Amino acid sequence: MSHAKLKTPDAIVGERCQALYDIWHHLANGRVAPRREEITLGHVRKLTPWLWVIDVIDSGGDFRFRLAGDRVVQFLGGHLADVRLSELSKNAFFERMKQTLSHCVEHKLPVAIGPVRSGYEGKEHWEVEFVMLPLSEDGKSVSSLMGIMELWPAGTNGLPT
């Protein structure tokens, strides 16, 4: 993910990524973002294994993992609930994640990445797409981010293997 370019939601490739964006867009209903409690399990039930929520700390100075679905936990190699991004080892994957989350907070807009070869150590045999969506409790600032990932075996989307 270290060399991935940010893209707008109209360029989403994955079906699950598109489904979550569509739910978010519908619930935002023209606002900056929906509130976290507006997104219920009924909305995202089929997507939960690939879904995560991250809290924004200090206006985007740091981020704390709130929850992650089973596929996210499996991909990352463990649970990260209540772990701050700043507490994780500095590597290209998490540095790019911080840049992307910060971009989403600063611009108050959804952002997508990929499909791109995974830059996560030990997961290089996957192509990934990520969609990150702002959530707002006050309708003005981004208080948390909801995201989803989609995985394909390397070579699926025409990327070099």
C-alpha positions in Angstrom: 0.0 0.0 0.0 3.0 2.3 0.3 2.8 3.6 -3.3 -1.0 3.6 -3.7 -2.7 6.6 -5.1 -5.8 8.0 -3.4 -8.9 7.9 -5.5 -12.5 9.0 -5.2 -15.4 6.6 -4.5 -16.5 6.7 -8.2 -13.4 4.6 -9.0 -14.2 1.8 -6.4 -13.7 -1.7 -7.9 -14.7 -4.1 -5.1 -18.4 -5.1 -4.6 -18.1 -4.9 -0.8 -16.3 -1.6 -0.9 -19.0 -0.2 -3.2 -21.8 -1.6 -1.0 -20.4 0.1 2.1 -19.9 3.4 0.3 -23.5 3.2 -1.0 -24.8 2.7 2.6 -22.6 5.6 3.9 -23.7 7.9 1.1 -27.4 7.1 1.6 -27.1 7.7 5.4 -25.0 10.9 5.0 -27.9 12.3 3.0 -26.0 15.4 1.8 -24.3 16.0 5.2 -20.6 15.8 5.8 -21.1 12.3 7.2 -23.6 10.2 9.1 -23.2 9.7 12.9 -21.7 6.4 13.9 -24.9 5.3 15.7 -26.8 5.8 12.4 -25.0 2.8 10.9 -26.6 -0.3 12.4 -25.7 -4.0 12.0 -28.8 -4.3 9.9 -27.1 -2.0 7.4 -23.7 -3.7 7.3 -24.4 -7.3 8.5 -23.0 -8.9 5.3 -19.9 -6.6 5.3 -18.9 -6.9 9.0 -16.0 -9.4 8.4 -14.2 -6.8 6.3 -15.3 -3.7 8.2 -13.4 -1.5 10.8 -14.1 1.6 12.8 -11.3 3.9 14.0 -11.6 6.9 16.4 -10.0 10.2 15.5 -7.8 11.6 18.3 -6.6 15.2 18.6 -8.3 16.2 15.3 -6.3 13.6 13.4 -3.0 13.7 15.2 -3.6 10.1 16.1 -6.1 7.3 15.6 -7.4 4.5 17.8 -8.7 1.2 16.5 -12.3 0.8 17.9 -13.4 -2.5 16.2 -12.5 -4.7 13.3 -14.2 -7.6 11.6 -12.7 -11.1 11.4 -11.1 -10.7 8.0 -9.4 -7.5 9.0 -8.1 -9.1 12.2 -6.9 -12.1 10.2 -5.2 -9.8 7.6 -3.4 -7.7 10.3 -2.5 -10.8 12.3 -4.4 -9.9 15.5 -6.8 -7.7 17.3 -6.0 -4.0 17.5 -9.0 -2.8 19.5 -8.0 0.3 21.6 -4.5 0.4 20.1 -3.4 3.8 18.8 -1.9 4.0 15.4 1.1 5.8 16.9 1.8 2.7 19.1 2.3 0.4 16.1 5.6 -0.2 14.6 6.6 2.3 12.0 6.4 0.7 8.6 5.3 1.8 5.1 1.8 0.2 5.5 0.9 2.0 8.7 2.5 5.2 7.6 0.4 5.2 4.5 -2.6 4.3 6.6 -2.0 7.4 8.8 -1.6 9.7 5.8 -4.8 8.3 4.2 -6.8 8.6 7.5 -5.5 12.2 8.0 -6.5 13.1 4.4 -10.0 11.8 5.0 -10.3 13.8 8.3 -8.8 17.0 6.9 -11.0 17.0 3.7 -14.0 15.4 5.3 -14.5 13.2 2.3 -14.5 9.5 1.6 -11.3 8.1 0.1 -10.4 4.9 -1.6 -7.1 3.1 -2.4 -6.4 0.3 -4.8 -6.6 -2.3 -6.0 -2.9 -2.4 -5.3 -0.4 -5.0 -4.1 -0.5 -5.3 -0.4 2.5 -3.7 1.3 1.7 -5.4 4.6 4.6 -7.7 5.6 3.6 -11.4 4.9 0.6 -10.4 2.9 2.3 -9.4 -0.4 0.5 -12.2 -2.2 -2.8 -10.2 -2.0 -4.2 -7.2 -3.9 -6.2 -4.9 -1.6 -8.7 -2.1 -2.0 -9.6 0.1 1.0 -12.4 2.6 1.4 -12.4 5.0 4.3 -15.5 7.0 5.2 -15.8 9.8 7.7 -18.3 9.8 10.5 -19.3 12.9 12.4 -21.0 13.3 15.7 -21.5 17.1 15.4 -22.1 17.4 11.7 -18.9 19.5 11.3 -15.8 17.6 12.2 -14.8 14.0 11.6 -15.0 12.1 14.9 -14.3 8.6 13.6 -13.8 6.7 10.4 -15.4 3.6 9.1 -13.6 1.5 6.5 -13.7 -1.7 4.6 -11.2 -3.7 2.7 -11.5 -6.1 -0.2 -8.9 -8.8 -1.0 -8.0 -10.7 -4.2 -5.1 -13.0 -4.9 -2.2 -11.2 -6.6 -2.7 -10.8 -10.3 -6.5 -10.7 -10.2 -6.8 -7.0 -11.2 -4.0 -7.0 -13.8 -1.4 -5.8 -11.3 2.1 -7.2 -11.8 2.7 -10.4 -9.7 
